[in-house]
Structures are given as structure tokens and as C-alpha cells.
Amino acid sequence: MADESEAEKTEPASAKRLEQAREEGDVPRSREVATFTVLMSAGAGLWATGEGLIRQLQTVLISGLKLTQEQIFDPDVLFRRIGVDVVQVLIACLPLGVAVMLVALASPLVVGGWLFSSKAFLPNFNKLNPVNGISNMFSKNSLVELVKAILKTIVVGFVAWMVVMKYKDAVFGLPLEPLKLGMVHTLNMLAASFLFIVGALGLIAGIDAPYQMWSYANKLKMTRQELIQESKESDGNPQIKGKIRQLQREMAKRRMMADVPTADVVVTNPTHYAVALKYTDGQRGAPKVVAKGTDEVAAKIREIARENKVALLEAPPLARALFKHTEIGDEIPEQLYAAVAEVLAYVFQLRMFNKGNGNRPVAPKKIDVPPTMDPLDPAYVPKHGNPPDLNNGAPA
């Protein structure tokens, strides 16, 4: 079952999965890179500061050997001198220590980066389970660590043997050198040998770093079902989201229908489209679209308009243009000002007639709409693709 489960994990880890792993303190790490960088920085620092460090330590040693018999048997003087010598040794080693510490802090940036997770401090009793411990001993990761240990032993052993062969004659000649020169020469040989041997670990680190990145990514791989489930948890169930969108559309439709009685006129197509317009006299701005719809929605708009004595006017080109180029709450486009003004003039004259003033106005039979605004006009050029079939196959 475990092998089947691993085989099913074919998808790369999602951003959420990676973030959860970081929160739990699980990031790729390469101990080989950290060991190599720290040891290499220590060796390089020893090489660079070796002579100065020897001189300062020599001064401390000579100062300690110059104590008189009275000072040696005086505890106060002896402890004071020891304290001074210890401080001098610490000061002498401080630059090297600071350099190594900074490199140790920066080494995690190579693989995984800095990370502080409080969850990593929580007790995990699964680690105390002997069954898990035994299974980890024979796991793939344990086998890889064993191979790395053998490889490190071979590489480091070979380089160490080469270094010994290189400095063999120089080591035998050290007793013949003056003390001061011999100490410097010894330190230089130790530092060089150290750098050569630690440098061999760079080969191991160069292999281990990409392997750890690959192993980490492989460990966090997900199945397709896990990706789908995570998507549902993050974005919500598609069925629930669809239901929410449906409810939102219904609420918007109800609000739109409630504004139809406030309209001045409803322009129709005559049966497929209906657009309700409202113009507030005395206020700046063009007439606004308060409702629009097709088919059943258009029929409902017309029904509400008749119930509330809102004027209806058949003007197919204008209805199509208004439906295409406006949204609810928008002012009409400037290109339709003249056409809508003709409609509103008729509506206002009709209102005056209904109040007993003047003659009954004649409804405009043909309202001029710019050809570029009517989606069914041959001169209309849509922004993208072909013009839509606003009549659903029915005649205009």
C-alpha cells in the first residue's frame, strides 16, 4: 500500500503545501554544505591570521612564564594574571571566531534558507516509537546516509594520504628549525593540510545539496486527488460557489426589477430585448440604464412597466445598441444621445397628453442609430470576433 501511495504522488507540491511544510519547520537541509562551509571558513581564517595569532599567543605565553616566585605563591596576583592572559587569548581568537560564526549563520541560505518555526519545538512522541525508529534504520534515507558516509571516508582518506606524502619531508625537518620559525611553519602546514582535506568535502557537498533539494521536492509530491481537495478547501466547493453566484444573480435581478417602476421608458426589440431608461430632470448627466434583459427577463420588465404605467417604445436598433454598449447603472453612450433624446421627447409629450395638455404625440417610427452602434448593422465592427446573434435566430 505504501508503494502504491508513493507511485500515485506524481504532482509537484503546491504553494500551500510548501508553505505548510515551512510552518512546521520542514525545509530542505544539507548537513554536508553546512559542515563544509564552516570548516572551510575556519581553515581560511586560520591561514589568513595564523602569523598574527602565533605572535599574540607567544606574547601571552612569555608573559605567563615571567612570574616570580613571590607572584606564583600569591593567589591574588596569580588569578589576576591568569584572567589577563585568558582575555588576551580570547581577543586574539575573536576575529577568527566571529568569521566562523557569521559563516555558520549564513550557511543555511545555500539550501533551504533561514527558518524559525515554533512548531519545531513542540514534542513529537512519534520519534520515541521504537517501530518508527527501526523502520527509519532501514529506510531509503538511511541507505543514502550510509553511502555518503562511506564516500566521505574514501575521499577524505585519500586526500589526507596525499597531504601526508606532500609534507612528509617538511615535517621531518621541523626539529632543525628555530622555535619561532618552526611554529609558524607548523601552523602553515596544518592550515594547508586542513584546507586540502576539508576541500575534499566540497565534492560531497556539491552532490548532496542538489540531492537534498530533489529529495525534499519528491517527499512533498501530491496525488491528483490531494490537489483537487486542496483546491476545494482554498477556493471553495465549485457547487457551493455556483450556488452563491446563482443567488447573487437572483438578488441583482430582484434589485433591477424593483427599479423598473422608476424608469421613464422601456425600449424594446420588441420581444427579445428590453432596456429601461431613467432621466432625472435638473441633475447633471445623461439618462441611465436602470434595467435590461433578454427573453423571459425582458418580458418581466415589460410586464412591470405596464403595471406601473411606464411608457413602452419599440425601437429594435436602439434596444440592441443600448443592450450591447451599457451595463445597469451606466449612463448611455454619447453616440446615442440624439436617439435617446428623441425617445424622451416623445415620452414627456405623452405625459403631458395624459394630463390633458396638448394633442396625443405620434410615436417615432424610425429612430436613427449610428451603424457602428447596432450589432446587427453591416457597418458594425466588434472589438473581438463576430457580432453576437442578439435575436437568437429570430428576425429583428
DRENMAR-887330 format. One record per residue: y, x, z of N, C-alpha, C in turn. Coordinates in pm, whole numbers, padded with zeros to 5 digits, always signed. Atoms other than C-alpha are relative to their C-alpha. Layout:
YXZYXZYXZ;...
//
This chain:
-00121+00082+00000+00000+00000+00000+00125+00085+00000;-00119-00085-00005+00241+00283+00080+00027+00063-00135;-00017-00060+00131+00175+00448-00256+00056-00101-00099;-00050+00104+00090+00233+00118-00437+00147-00026+00027;-00140+00026-00034+00556+00064-00248+00090+00110-00053;-00080-00112+00050+00680+00412-00338+00012-00007-00153;-00003+00007+00146+00584+00357-00701+00096-00106-00049;-00090+00108+00040+00791+00038-00711+00146+00039+00014;-00139-00040-00021+01106+00220-00599+00046+00085-00118;-00042-00067+00124+01245+00302-00941+00151-00001-00020;-00144+00015+00020+01613+00214-00897+00077+00095+00092;-00082-00086-00086+01877+00462-00769+00062-00080+00114;-00060+00066-00116+02024+00384-00429+00139-00053-00034;-00132+00059+00022+02325+00153-00437+00102+00066+00092;-00107-00056-00084+02661+00249-00289-00011-00051+00143;+00015+00056-00135+02595+00016+00005-00114+00068+00074;+00114-00067-00063+02256+00179+00073+00039+00141+00044;-00046-00134-00035+02415+00526+00067+00095-00003+00119;-00096+00010-00111+02694+00413+00300-00073-00031+00130;+00078+00031-00120+02443+00263+00546-00073+00124+00050;+00071-00122-00041+02246+00587+00545+00096+00097+00069;-00098-00089-00063+02562+00787+00624+00038-00051+00138;-00034+00055-00131+02649+00549+00908-00109+00028+00103;+00112-00029-00090+02304+00615+01055-00022+00150+00018;+00013-00145-00013+02357+00992+01025-00101+00061-00093;+00100-00049+00095+02117+01030+00735+00070+00049-00126;-00061-00062+00118+02262+01271+00478-00086+00118-00041;+00079-00118+00041+02107+01550+00270+00049+00125+00071;-00032-00124-00070+02095+01878+00459-00095+00110-00048;+00081-00117+00035+01971+02226+00369+00019+00105+00107;-00006-00103-00104+01896+02450+00663+00007+00138-00061;+00000-00131+00064+01843+02735+00421+00142+00041-00041;-00138-00029+00039+02200+02708+00291+00083+00035+00123;-00075-00028-00122+02343+02694+00643-00035+00137+00057;+00043-00129-00053+02134+02992+00758+00054+00114-00085;-00045-00105+00091+02223+03196+00451+00150+00025+00013;-00146-00018-00006+02600+03132+00471+00043+00063+00132;-00038-00054-00131+02622+03206+00844-00040+00147+00010;+00045-00139-00010+02414+03524+00829+00075+00090-00097;-00073-00081+00097+02587+03646+00515+00142+00027+00046;-00136-00021-00051+02931+03591+00669+00001+00097+00117;+00009-00094-00112+02822+03775+00984-00019+00142-00051;+00021-00134+00055+02692+04069+00781+00123+00053-00071;-00120-00043+00071+03002+04079+00560+00111+00036+00098;-00101-00031-00102+03226+04065+00866-00029+00130+00072;+00039-00125-00065+03030+04344+01030+00029+00120-00090;-00027-00107+00096+03064+04553+00715+00150+00030-00006;-00145-00018+00015+03440+04496+00694+00066+00054+00126;-00066-00040-00126+03520+04551+01063-00081+00103+00078;+00091-00088-00074+03246+04799+01152+00067+00120+00064;-00061-00122-00055+03454+05115+01193+00097-00033+00113;-00094+00038-00107+03728+04941+01392-00072-00048+00123;+00078+00050-00114+03471+04769+01610-00063+00116+00076;+00060-00116-00067+03297+05102+01680+00104+00075+00082;-00105-00073-00074+03625+05267+01781+00037-00073+00129;-00038+00075-00120+03715+04986+02021-00113+00002+00104;+00111-00005-00094+03368+04979+02175-00015+00140+00060;+00006-00137-00050+03377+05358+02204+00105+00023+00108;-00107-00013-00101+03708+05338+02390-00042-00067+00130;+00044+00071-00120+03561+05082+02631-00108+00080+00071;+00108-00077-00061+03252+05298+02686+00053+00124+00071;-00057-00121-00062+03455+05614+02754+00078-00037+00125;-00076+00043-00118+03683+05421+02992-00092-00032+00116;+00094+00035-00106+03383+05293+03183-00068+00121+00062;+00067-00120-00052+03235+05642+03219+00094+00093+00076;-00097-00085-00068+03556+05789+03364+00026-00043+00144;-00020+00044-00138+03521+05613+03700-00033+00115+00097;+00024-00101-00104+03548+05841+04002-00102-00053+00100;+00098+00043-00099+03303+05835+04290+00058-00104+00094;-00063+00097-00089+03553+05651+04511+00010-00138-00068;-00012+00127+00072+03607+05385+04240-00135-00070-00014;+00134+00060+00017+03234+05336+04189-00042-00072+00128;+00041+00061-00128+03185+05260+04560+00103-00097+00054;-00100+00099-00040+03494+05036+04578-00026-00128-00082;+00035+00122+00078+03377+04681+04481+00120-00061-00073;-00118+00062+00064+03730+04557+04409+00037+00073-00128;-00037-00078+00119+03809+04840+04168-00109-00012-00107;+00110+00005+00095+03464+04825+04009-00001-00133-00076;+00001+00131+00067+03472+04449+03939+00123-00020-00087;-00122+00012+00082+03832+04474+03815-00017+00075-00131;+00020-00079+00120+03735+04749+03573-00102-00067-00094;+00101+00069+00082+03427+04557+03457+00065-00120-00072;-00068+00114+00062+03646+04248+03394+00087+00043-00116;-00087-00050+00108+03893+04451+03189-00084+00042-00121;+00085-00045+00110+03612+04610+02985-00062-00118-00075;+00059+00119+00065+03448+04271+02918+00103-00068-00090;-00106+00062+00081+03781+04127+02796+00026+00081-00125;-00023-00085+00117+03831+04425+02566-00114-00014-00103;+00113+00019+00090+03480+04382+02421+00012-00135-00072;-00016+00132+00061+03546+04011+02363+00111+00000-00105;-00111-00008+00097+03878+04086+02192-00044+00076-00124;+00047-00078+00114+03708+04345+01974-00092-00083-00090;+00095+00081+00078+03440+04096+01867+00058-00134-00045;-00058+00131+00029+03679+03798+01839+00016-00027-00150;-00015+00031+00143+03767+03832+01465-00133-00032-00068;+00131+00025+00059+03401+03853+01369-00056-00135+00045;+00050+00127-00053+03311+03562+01595+00071-00120-00061;-00076+00110+00060+03591+03341+01459-00041-00022-00145;+00041+00012+00141+03493+03417+01098-00135-00068-00013;+00132+00062+00005+03129+03328+01164+00007-00147+00038;-00012+00139-00043+03229+03008+01345+00060-00087-00111;-00062+00077+00108+03454+02894+01057-00098-00023-00114;+00099+00017+00107+03179+02957+00804-00108-00099+00043;+00101+00094-00049+02929+02769+01024+00052-00144-00009;-00057+00135+00009+03167+02470+01033+00014-00046-00144;-00022+00037+00140+03226+02483+00658-00130-00012-00078;+00126-00001+00076+02861+02530+00552-00054-00141-00030;+00050+00134+00037+02775+02152+00572+00068-00058-00123;-00069+00052+00119+03029+02094+00292-00078+00030-00127;+00075-00036+00121+02789+02260+00047-00099-00110-00034;+00098+00107+00022+02521+01991+00090+00021-00107+00106;-00011+00113-00093+02592+01653+00248+00137-00026+00054;-00134+00019-00053+02943+01714+00377+00000-00022+00150;-00013+00026-00144+03079+01664+00728-00035-00144+00030;+00037+00136-00040+02949+01362+00913-00009-00006+00151;+00016+00028-00143+02987+01224+01264-00045-00144+00012;+00055+00134-00015+02769+00924+01346-00044-00020+00143;+00040+00028-00138+02738+00773+01691-00144-00049+00008;+00138+00051-00001+02406+00615+01588-00100+00114+00012;+00092-00113-00009+02253+00962+01565-00027+00040+00145;+00018-00035-00142+02298+00997+01943-00088-00101+00074;+00081+00102-00067+02104+00679+02022-00146+00045+00004;+00141-00041-00011+01747+00733+02146-00087-00072-00103;+00095+00056+00098+01475+00679+01886-00141+00026+00052;+00129-00018-00064+01145+00619+02061-00114+00014-00101;+00103-00022+00102+00956+00624+01731-00034+00147-00015;+00026-00144+00010+00995+01001+01738-00099+00047+00106;+00095-00035-00106+00782+01004+02057-00139-00054-00029;+00129+00058+00034+00500+00817+01887-00092+00109-00055;+00088-00109+00047+00208+01063+01852-00059-00028-00138;+00055+00033+00132+00072+00876+01549+00099+00042-00109;-00101-00041+00097+00400+00928+01366+00011+00152-00008;-00006-00146-00001+00404+01291+01475-00113+00064-00080;+00114-00055+00074+00056+01354+01337+00016-00026-00150;-00019+00030+00142+00139+01178+01010+00106+00089-00061;-00104-00090+00051+00454+01390+00976-00053+00142-00022;+00057-00134+00016+00245+01705+01019-00068+00017-00135;+00072-00007+00127+00052+01620+00703+00075-00073-00111;-00080+00070+00100+00340+01467+00508+00042+00096-00112;-00049-00079+00113+00488+01585+00180+00110+00096+00044;-00109-00085-00046+00794+01720+00363-00054+00122+00076;+00059-00112-00073+00574+01934+00593-00059+00102-00096;+00057-00091+00099+00399+02079+00291+00110+00083-00067;-00112-00072+00060+00732+02169+00133+00055+00105+00095;-00050-00096-00098+00850+02336+00455-00096+00118+00014;+00098-00108-00008+00526+02535+00470+00015+00094-00120;-00018-00082+00120+00575+02655+00112+00127+00083+00011;-00125-00074-00017+00934+02753+00190-00017+00114+00100;+00020-00105-00100+00825+02947+00499-00079+00117-00059;+00079-00107+00063+00563+03140+00301+00086+00076-00101;-00085-00063+00101+00812+03207+00021+00105+00088+00066;-00099-00081-00072+01075+03329+00268-00064+00128+00054;+00068-00117-00054+00824+03562+00431-00025+00105-00109;+00029-00093+00110+00724+03713+00097+00126+00067-00050;-00124-00054+00057+01079+03753-00036+00068+00094+00097;-00069-00083-00099+01234+03884+00286-00081+00126+00030;+00084-00118-00025+00937+04115+00349+00012+00103-00111;-00011-00092+00113+00961+04263+00001+00134+00071-00001;-00133-00061-00001+01336+04321+00024+00014+00097+00117;-00007-00090-00116+01302+04470+00374-00074+00131-00029;+00075-00122+00034+01039+04715+00246+00081+00088-00095;-00083-00077+00093+01270+04820-00039+00116+00067+00073;-00112-00057-00075+01559+04874+00206-00047+00119+00084;+00053-00110-00081+01342+05087+00437-00025+00123-00087;+00024-00112+00090+01237+05300+00142+00131+00065-00045;-00129-00052+00048+01601+05336+00033+00066+00089+00105;-00072-00072-00105+01736+05453+00371-00091+00089+00085;+00095-00078-00080+01428+05643+00494+00053+00141+00026;-00048-00137-00017+01574+05989+00436+00127+00004+00083;-00125+00002-00077+01915+05891+00577-00027-00022+00148;+00034+00025-00141+01755+05764+00899-00053+00128+00064;+00053-00124-00056+01567+06091+00948+00110+00104+00018;-00107-00098-00012+01896+06283+00904+00104-00036+00104;-00099+00041-00099+02088+06088+01171+00006+00093+00122;-00011-00089-00119+01993+06321+01466+00079+00127-00027;-00072-00124+00033+02162+06611+01282+00150-00024-00013;-00141+00031+00020+02498+06431+01251+00073-00004+00134;-00079+00017-00123+02784+06432+01508-00011-00143+00051;+00020+00131-00062+02775+06141+01751+00086-00109-00065;-00090+00102+00053+03081+05959+01620-00036-00035-00144;+00035+00024+00141+02987+06005+01252-00136-00067-00010;+00134+00059+00002+02626+05916+01327+00003-00148+00034;-00010+00141-00037+02725+05591+01497+00054-00083-00116;-00058+00073+00114+02942+05486+01201-00102-00012-00112;+00099+00000+00106+02671+05588+00956-00114-00098+00030;+00107+00092-00040+02408+05395+01153+00042-00145-00018;-00050+00137+00012+02623+05084+01165+00010-00042-00147;-00010+00032+00143+02688+05102+00791-00137-00027-00061;+00135+00022+00053+02318+05133+00716-00058-00132+00050;+00050+00128-00054+02235+04842+00947+00066-00118-00072;-00071+00109+00067+02504+04627+00786-00048-00016-00143;+00047+00008+00138+02391+04715+00433-00141-00057-00007;+00137+00052-00003+02027+04652+00521+00000-00150+00030;-00011+00141-00037+02125+04323+00681+00043-00084-00120;-00049+00074+00116+02319+04213+00372-00106-00011-00109;+00105+00005+00101+02033+04303+00139-00107-00103+00037;+00109+00090-00043+01776+04116+00345+00048-00145+00001;-00052+00138-00002+01997+03810+00402+00030-00048-00141;-00026+00039+00138+02098+03816+00036-00124-00055-00067;+00125+00052+00057+01732+03758-00045-00018-00148+00034;+00009+00142-00036+01763+03427+00140+00083-00087-00093;-00079+00078+00095+02020+03324-00119-00086-00061-00109;+00092+00055+00098+01735+03278-00365-00066-00126+00053;+00063+00117-00061+01563+03040-00126+00102-00114+00012;-00102+00103-00016+01890+02857-00055+00036-00063-00134;-00032+00052+00132+01962+02825-00428-00103-00098-00051;+00105+00094+00038+01630+02647-00474-00001-00121+00093;+00012+00107-00098+01641+02445-00154+00112-00103-00011;-00113+00093+00005+01989+02291-00200-00022-00111-00103;+00024+00111+00094+01915+02100-00526-00125-00080+00033;+00119+00077-00037+01570+02010-00396+00032-00103+00108;-00036+00094-00106+01716+01853-00082+00080-00117-00055;-00077+00109+00062+01963+01652-00294-00094-00094-00074;+00095+00083+00074+01679+01532-00518-00090-00078+00096;+00088+00066-00096+01453+01454-00221+00073-00114+00071;-00079+00104-00068+01730+01258-00047+00019-00122-00092;-00019+00111+00095+01805+01052-00359-00131-00073-00024;+00131+00062+00023+01433+00989-00412-00042-00084+00121;+00037+00073-00122+01389+00881-00049+00073-00133+00010;-00081+00121-00012+01667+00622-00075-00012-00093-00121;+00017+00089+00114+01549+00473-00404-00040-00140+00045;+00023+00140-00036+01518+00096-00407-00084-00068-00109;+00069+00084+00097+01297-00162-00572+00100-00096-00063;-00088+00098+00065+01449-00416-00812+00024-00119+00091;-00015+00113-00091+01385-00687-00554+00101+00031+00109;-00097-00039-00102+01582-00492-00293+00142-00002-00056;-00133+00006+00062+01873-00456-00536+00048-00143-00015;-00037+00142+00016+01868-00829-00609+00038-00060+00134;-00028+00054-00133+01853-00913-00238+00133+00052+00054;-00127-00057-00046+02139-00674-00161+00118-00062-00073;-00106+00064+00078+02346-00826-00440+00028-00139+00054;-00020+00134-00057+02288-01170-00292+00075+00008+00132;-00066-00013-00131+02390-01051+00054+00145+00042-00015;-00137-00050+00018+02701-00875-00079+00089-00102-00069;-00082+00089+00081+02821-01125-00335-00025-00147+00029;+00032+00138-00028+02659-01439-00203-00106-00051-00097;+00102+00061+00084+02377-01652-00340+00065-00063-00123;-00062+00058+00120+02453-01742-00706+00003-00152+00001;+00000+00146-00006+02352-02105-00642+00111-00052+00091;-00105+00041-00091+02587-02129-00346+00137+00024-00062;-00127-00027+00066+02868-01962-00541+00028-00103-00109;-00019+00101+00103+02810-02205-00829+00042-00134+00060;-00037+00125-00068+02829-02499-00586+00144+00005+00049;-00139-00015-00047+03153-02363-00440+00096-00015-00117;-00087+00014+00117+03304-02327-00787+00008-00145-00048;+00000+00140+00040+03198-02683-00869+00090-00082+00091;-00085+00072-00094+03363-02813-00552+00147+00032-00023;-00140-00037+00027+03678-02617-00632+00053-00070-00123;-00044+00070+00121+03689-02766-00981+00025-00147+00028;-00019+00142-00033+03644-03115-00839+00127-00023+00080;-00124+00015-00078+03924-03062-00586+00123+00016-00089;-00112-00019+00092+04153-02928-00859+00018-00121-00090;-00006+00119+00085+04064-03226-01075+00063-00117+00075;-00057+00109-00079+04147-03470-00793+00150+00020+00020;-00144-00026-00016+04482-03298-00732+00073-00028-00131;-00063+00023+00130+04555-03313-01104+00015-00150-00025;-00007+00144+00023+04472-03684-01125+00105-00066+00088;-00103+00057-00088+04700-03751-00829+00140+00021-00053;-00133-00027+00057+04992-03604-01028+00027-00080-00127;-00020+00075+00125+04935-03823-01336+00103-00113+00018;-00099+00108-00013+05135-04121-01194+00144+00049+00003;-00138-00052-00004+05438-03891-01158+00048+00047-00136;-00037-00051+00132+05434-03792-01527+00093-00096-00071;-00088+00082+00084+05690-03917-01780-00074-00052-00122;+00072+00040+00120+05450-03933-02075-00132+00073-00006;+00130-00061+00027+05090-03862-02171-00017+00007-00150;+00017-00021+00143+05048-03712-02517-00150+00008-00027;+00143+00008+00026+04706-03791-02668-00033+00043-00142;+00048-00058+00127+04490-03681-02962-00064-00095-00103;-00031+00092-00109+04427-03991-02940-00110-00015+00105;+00108+00027-00095+04083-03997-02773-00059+00126+00062;+00067-00120-00049+03967-03638-02730+00084+00078+00101;-00086-00081-00085+04269-03484-02557+00112-00084+00058;-00115+00065-00064+04538-03592-02313+00073+00104+00082;-00082-00096-00074+04827-03387-02175+00116-00077+00060;-00108+00073-00071+05063-03532-01911+00117+00094+00024;-00122-00081-00014+05423-03404-01910+00096-00067+00096;-00100+00051-00094+05692-03437-01647+00127+00082-00013;-00129-00067+00007+06060-03359-01674+00089-00054+00112;-00086+00041-00111+06283-03365-01365+00145+00017-00042;-00139-00003+00046+06637-03456-01470+00089+00065+00105;-00094-00066-00091+06909-03239-01318-00048+00133+00050;+00052-00129-00043+06683-02944-01247-00014+00093-00120;+00012-00098+00107+06676-02625-01449-00147+00018-00038;+00137-00024+00045+06371-02552-01659-00045-00104-00099;+00055+00089+00100+06164-02711-01930-00100-00096+00063;+00104+00090-00051+05920-03001-01889-00127+00077+00034;+00121-00066-00046+05597-02909-01712-00123-00085-00028;+00128+00068+00016+05232-02993-01770-00057-00026+00140;+00052+00035-00133+05101-03182-01465-00149-00034-00005;+00143+00029+00013+04755-03271-01604-00039+00016-00146;+00053-00005+00135+04539-03212-01907-00151-00004+00008;+00145+00008+00000+04180-03268-02009-00052-00045-00134;+00067+00041+00123+03928-03349-02278-00103-00107+00032;+00108+00099-00005+03685-03634-02342+00011-00088+00125;+00002+00089-00116+03598-03803-02008+00123+00020+00087;-00120-00026-00081+03882-03631-01822+00123-00058-00069;-00113+00057+00074+04124-03732-02097+00002-00152+00013;+00007+00146-00016+04001-04092-02077+00048-00042+00139;-00044+00034-00136+04056-04090-01698+00151+00015+00014;-00145-00019-00005+04410-03952-01743+00070-00119-00065;-00061+00115+00067+04488-04231-01991-00011-00126+00085;+00021+00118-00085+04341-04492-01756+00100-00003+00115;-00095-00006-00113+04551-04376-01461+00143-00021-00050;-00135+00018+00056+04858-04359-01685+00028-00147-00027;-00023+00143+00026+04812-04722-01795+00018-00078+00130;-00011+00070-00128+04759-04837-01435+00136+00020+00064;-00128-00033-00062+05083-04668-01331+00118-00011-00098;-00105+00026+00098+05279-04770-01644+00069+00129-00047;-00049-00125+00059+05317-04411-01768-00016-00012-00151;+00002+00014+00145+05403-04401-02138-00108+00086-00062;+00101-00071+00078+05124-04300-02379+00050+00014-00143;-00046-00024+00136+05204-04145-02716-00104+00080-00075;+00095-00071+00084+04963-04048-02990+00074+00101-00087;-00059-00109+00080+05066-03711-03134-00103+00113-00004;+00112-00097+00000+04749-03513-03226+00042+00145-00009;-00036-00142+00005+04914-03185-03336+00066+00050+00127;-00069-00039-00122+05138-03179-03029-00098+00007+00117;+00098-00001-00108+04850-03266-02796-00087+00126-00008;+00082-00120+00015+04639-02986-02940+00078+00126+00038;-00081-00118-00029+04923-02734-02917+00025+00013+00150;-00026-00006-00145+05006-02828-02557-00127+00039+00076;+00125-00033-00069+04640-02810-02451-00036+00147-00019;+00038-00137+00030+04591-02473-02620+00088+00101+00069;-00095-00105-00040+04903-02292-02502+00059-00019+00140;-00055+00020-00134+04966-02425-02149-00114-00019+00101;+00088+00030-00111+04797-02449-01813+00073-00096+00093;-00059+00097-00092+04855-02702-01539+00105+00070+00087;-00110-00057-00076+05189-02633-01371+00092+00086-00083;-00083-00082+00087+05324-02433-01668+00109-00083-00066;-00099+00061+00086+05644-02511-01850-00047+00009-00144;+00044-00001+00140+05598-02595-02217+00056+00122-00070;-00050-00116+00075+05635-02307-02466+00130-00032-00071;-00130+00019+00065+05975-02255-02621-00015-00056-00141;+00019+00048+00137+05832-02323-02968-00019-00150-00007;+00025+00144-00001+05753-02682-02861+00116-00079+00062;-00114+00070-00062+06093-02764-02709+00045-00119-00086;-00052+00106+00086+06208-02967-03013-00096-00117-00007;+00099+00107+00010+05884-03164-03043-00005-00081+00129;+00006+00070-00128+05871-03248-02669+00130-00075+00026;-00129+00069-00018+06242-03337-02669+00000-00131-00077;+00009+00124+00078+06173-03594-02942-00084-00103+00073;+00088+00090-00075+05891-03740-02730+00073-00056+00121;-00069+00046-00121+06102-03757-02413+00116-00093-00034;-00108+00091+00042+06391-03914-02600-00054-00140-00022;+00063+00130+00021+06158-04192-02709-00037-00064+00135;+00043+00053-00129+06023-04230-02352+00119-00055+00079;-00117+00045-00075+06370-04255-02197+00061-00126-00064;-00048+00121+00067+06478-04510-02462-00090-00118+00034;+00094+00107-00035+06162-04710-02386+00024-00050+00142;-00030+00042-00138+06250-04711-02016+00124-00089+00004;-00122+00082+00004+06598-04845-02093-00030-00138-00056;+00037+00129+00057+06445-05119-02309-00074-00085+00102;+00076+00074-00101+06203-05216-02032+00090-00054+00111;-00096+00048-00099+06505-05253-01802+00095-00104-00058;-00084+00103+00063+06666-05494-02052+00121+00055-00070;-00116-00061+00066+06906-05249-02214-00040+00048-00140;+00020-00048+00136+06912-05200-02591-00121-00060-00067;+00113+00045+00080+06652-05254-02859-00123+00085+00028;+00124-00072-00021+06290-05154-02846-00005+00119-00095;+00001-00119+00087+06263-04794-02977-00128+00005-00082;+00117-00019+00087+06026-04705-03258-00066+00132+00038;+00073-00122-00036+05758-04457-03157-00002+00096-00116;+00001-00097+00111+05779-04136-03359-00140+00009-00061;+00128-00003+00072+05507-04133-03623-00046+00143-00028;+00035-00138+00035+05517-03767-03719+00093+00094+00076;-00076-00097-00079+05629-03503-03473-00029+00139-00054;+00018-00132+00059+05687-03163-03623-00038+00103+00107;+00049-00107-00088+05486-02889-03451-00012+00126-00084;+00014-00124+00078+05512-02526-03567-00145+00025-00037;+00140-00023+00042+05199-02447-03772-00071+00107+00082;+00063-00108-00077+05140-02134-03564-00041-00044+00140;+00034+00049-00134+05103-02350-03250-00116-00098-00002;+00107+00098+00012+04849-02604-03381-00130+00071-00036;+00125-00074+00028+04493-02459-03358-00073-00047-00123;+00070+00050+00118+04377-02679-03645+00081+00016-00128;-00081-00022+00119+04658-02585-03882-00049+00126-00071;+00045-00119+00072+04554-02340-04159+00085+00123+00026;-00088-00115-00023+04854-02122-04073-00016+00060+00140;+00016-00049-00138+04741-02080-03711-00086+00127+00000;+00073-00126-00012+04630-01725-03628-00030+00024+00147;+00032-00022-00143+04444-01698-03297+00006+00147+00036;-00004-00138-00047+04471-01387-03083-00136+00066-00011;+00135-00056+00004+04093-01343-03076-00092-00099-00068;+00104+00081+00063+03836-01482-03315+00054-00118-00075;-00035+00118+00076+03836-01813-03495+00056-00108+00090;-00056+00107-00082+04026-02121-03376-00111-00091+00051;+00104+00084-00057+03822-02343-03144-00001-00138-00063;+00011+00136+00049+03695-02683-03251+00045-00095+00109;-00056+00081-00107+03927-02889-03033-00046-00145-00006;+00040+00139+00013+03788-03214-03164-00153-00019+00013;+00146+00008-00017+03420-03127-03101-00067-00058-00123;+00061+00049+00123+03343-03202-03463+00055-00132-00046;-00057+00130+00039+03536-03531-03467+00124+00022-00083;-00123-00013+00080+03825-03592-03707+00121+00005+00086;-00122-00012-00078+04172-03503-03586+00076-00129+00005;
//
